[in-house]
Amino acid sequence: METIIIVEGWVRLEPGEATRMQPAAIAMAAATRKEPGCLDYAFSQDLSDPDLVRIAERWRDEDALQRHFTLPHMATFNAALASAKILGSSVNMYRAELVRPLTAS
């Protein structure tokens, strides 16, 4: 059975910070989606709370996720994130052993 790594979480920013961080987040997501082992990578603003940014990632395995942390675009994003006014955050990694579609497209 194949295990997929899921990273899910949120970051609460001071008002206006999500908009200011948007170019860095867009660049980070675009570069990350090209990485070997990245199945999906997304930031999104909560529809009812624009200061709450949601994080959703899927990785082929934990090795791919660990490599992600060492890449130059991660360092660039972390430098931008260091200047952000963060009020709180929670990001967790999960190992998914069962994947079953809930919708069809």
C-alpha positions as CSV (number, residue, x, y, z in Angstrom):
1,M,0.0,0.0,0.0
2,E,1.3,3.4,-1.0
3,T,1.4,6.2,1.6
4,I,0.9,9.8,0.5
5,I,2.0,12.6,2.7
6,I,-0.5,15.4,3.3
7,V,0.4,18.7,4.8
8,E,-2.5,20.8,6.0
9,G,-2.8,23.9,8.1
10,W,-3.4,27.6,8.4
11,V,-1.7,30.9,9.1
12,R,-3.5,33.9,10.6
13,L,-2.0,37.2,9.5
14,E,-2.5,40.8,10.5
15,P,-4.9,42.7,8.2
16,G,-3.4,43.4,4.8
17,E,-0.5,40.9,5.2
18,A,-2.1,38.2,3.0
19,T,-2.3,40.7,0.1
20,R,1.3,41.8,0.7
21,M,2.6,38.2,0.8
22,Q,0.6,37.1,-2.2
23,P,3.5,37.5,-4.8
24,A,5.9,35.4,-2.7
25,A,3.2,32.8,-2.1
26,I,2.4,32.6,-5.8
27,A,6.1,32.2,-6.7
28,M,6.6,29.6,-4.0
29,A,3.6,27.5,-5.1
30,A,4.6,27.6,-8.8
31,A,8.1,26.5,-8.1
32,T,7.0,23.8,-5.6
33,R,4.5,22.3,-8.0
34,K,7.4,21.5,-10.4
35,E,9.3,19.5,-7.7
36,P,9.6,15.8,-8.1
37,G,7.3,14.1,-5.7
38,C,4.9,17.1,-5.3
39,L,1.4,16.0,-6.1
40,D,-0.3,19.3,-5.2
41,Y,0.6,22.5,-3.4
42,A,-1.7,25.4,-2.6
43,F,-2.3,28.5,-0.5
44,S,-5.7,30.0,-0.3
45,Q,-7.4,32.8,1.6
46,D,-10.4,31.7,3.6
47,L,-13.6,32.9,1.9
48,S,-15.0,34.4,5.1
49,D,-11.8,35.6,6.6
50,P,-9.2,37.1,4.2
51,D,-6.6,37.3,7.0
52,L,-6.6,33.5,7.3
53,V,-4.5,31.6,4.8
54,R,-5.0,27.9,4.3
55,I,-2.2,25.5,3.3
56,A,-2.8,22.2,1.5
57,E,-0.1,20.0,0.1
58,R,0.2,16.4,-1.1
59,W,3.5,14.6,-1.6
60,R,4.5,11.2,-3.0
61,D,6.5,10.4,0.1
62,E,8.2,12.0,3.1
63,D,11.6,12.1,1.3
64,A,10.1,14.4,-1.4
65,L,8.7,16.7,1.4
66,Q,12.1,16.7,3.2
67,R,13.9,17.7,-0.1
68,H,11.4,20.5,-0.5
69,F,12.6,22.1,2.7
70,T,16.2,22.3,1.3
71,L,15.5,24.0,-2.1
72,P,16.3,27.7,-2.9
73,H,12.7,28.7,-3.5
74,M,11.9,27.5,0.1
75,A,14.7,29.7,1.5
76,T,13.4,32.7,-0.6
77,F,9.9,32.2,0.7
78,N,11.1,31.7,4.3
79,A,12.9,35.1,4.0
80,A,9.7,36.8,2.9
81,L,7.7,35.0,5.6
82,A,10.1,36.3,8.2
83,S,8.9,39.8,7.6
84,A,5.2,38.9,7.8
85,K,3.1,39.9,10.7
86,I,1.8,36.4,11.8
87,L,-0.7,36.2,14.6
88,G,-0.9,32.4,14.8
89,S,-0.4,29.3,12.8
90,S,-0.9,25.5,12.8
91,V,0.6,23.2,10.1
92,N,0.6,19.4,10.4
93,M,1.9,16.5,8.4
94,Y,-0.3,13.4,7.9
95,R,0.4,10.0,6.3
96,A,-2.5,8.9,4.2
97,E,-2.8,5.2,3.4
98,L,-6.3,5.3,2.1
99,V,-7.3,7.6,-0.8
100,R,-10.8,7.4,-2.0
101,P,-12.4,10.0,-4.3
102,L,-15.4,11.8,-2.9
103,T,-16.3,13.6,-6.1
104,A,-15.9,12.8,-9.8
105,S,-14.8,15.1,-12.5
